[in-house]
Amino acid sequence: MSENKILLSQDKIQLIEELAHVNESLGHQPAMSKILALLTVSDETELTFDQIKETLGLSKSAVSQALTQLAMVKKIGYKTRIGDRKRYFHVRMADWDTQILAQFQGVESLVAIYKKVLAARPSNTKEFNEKMAEMTDFLSLVHNQVIALYKKYQEEHK
């Protein structure tokens, strides 16, 4: 066994696999999903590149690409330590609410564009237009409800 491989119980391995599966169903690539799951489930909240690579059995290239993409979408961050050139990767839990709200701002932008699309659509595609309008209304409702729930959550957790 490599010195960089993290020892995980069977329960932790199962949790990592389950969480990775959910992440994939949400649109993340497999390597990204596994890395997010490992960083979330591991007892150590910060892991090095080599620990991630060897624990998950992924190639250097796959880990590098996944870490870059996860950092770009602000799912992970990293720290360095004085006297140590390694980067220690972690899930960005400190700003979970900002991340979730940013995703819902994306929904708000989508609703605005869909409304413009609907205004530009030809009237002879009535059924399509009606379904698109229903979807747009639903997305708008969901967005507004999530924002209201978040405000309520903030008030209750002051």
Buried (B, 14 or more C-beta within 10 A) or exposed (E): EEEBBBEBEEEBEEBBBEBBBEBBEEEBBBBBBBBBBBBBBBEEEBBBBBBBBBBBEBEEEBBBBBBEBBBEEEBBBBEEEEEEEBBBBBBBEEEEEEEEBEEBEEBBEBBEEBBEEBEEBEEEEEEEBEEBBEEBEEBBEEBBEBBEEBEEEEEEEE
